[in-house]
Amino acid sequence: EVQLQESGPGLVKPSQSLSLTCSVTGYSITSNYWGWIRKFPGNKMEWMGYISYSGSTSYNPSLKSRISITRDTSKNQFFLQLNSVTTEDTATYYCARSRRGESGFYFDYWGQGVMVTVSS
Amino acid sequence: DVQMTQSPSNLAASPGESVSINCKASKSISKYLAWYQQKPGKANKLLIYSGSTLQSGTPSRFSGSGSGTDFTLTIRNLEPEDFGLYYCQQHNEYPWTFGGGTKLELK
C-alpha cells in the first residue's frame, strides 16, 4: 500500500525558509509524480507543485519564485522548500502522489498533513 | 486560473438520506473534475476523477456527474463514515485548482 508521511518544523519565523520532507513507502518515487498541496485556515486548498519520476518539476505560478521541490531517491523521499515565508504561508501542508489522467493531474494518495505556523 | 466554487458550504443530513454537493467552474473544464473526502486525522481520499469515474475502493453510493462548468457529487443512502469535508478539484487546466470545500455534518 502506498503511504506518505510529512515531517518538518511546525513553526517558522517570517522571512525564513520552510522545509518539509515527505517519506514514501510502498511505491518508488522514481515512478509517477509527487507533489505538495496546502490548506489554509478557512479551508482554501492550493496546489503548490510536483516533481516527476525523472526529477523534472512543475510549480504553481503563484509560488514560482519561492518554491523548490527536490528528492532523494535513495531514501524514497521528496522535499519542499518555500523561501521568504510570511504569515500568509501558515497552512497545513500535504504531500500527495499526483496521477496523470486523460487531462491534467489529480491526487490519489495523500499524507495526513503537517501544520506549519509562520510567526515570530 | 480556473476558479472553482462549491455549494453549499455546509450541509446537514441524517444517515440513510441522499445529498448533493455542487461545484461550478469559472470556465469550461470539459469532464475533468475530481472529488475528495477529508476527515480529521486521516489521509484525504480520492473519490472520483474525470467527473464520474470512481476511484478503486470508492463505494457505489457515491456518484459524480456533470461537464463543462457544472458538476455534482451525489451520495445516496448516507453512512456514518461519510460525514466530513468534501472538495472538488479541476484537472483540465494548469494550475490545478480546488473548490472551497463543503462540510457534511450529521443532523
Interface residues (C-beta under 8 A of the other chain):
Chain A: L4 N43 K44 M45 E46 W47 S58 N60 P61 S62 Y94 A96 R99 G101 E102 S103 G104 F105 Y106 F107 D108 Y109 W110 G111 Q112
Chain B: S30 Y32 A34 Y36 G41 K42 A43 N44 K45 L46 Y49 S50 Q55 L85 Y87 Q89 Q90 H91 N92 E93 Y94 P95 W96 T97 F98 G100 G101
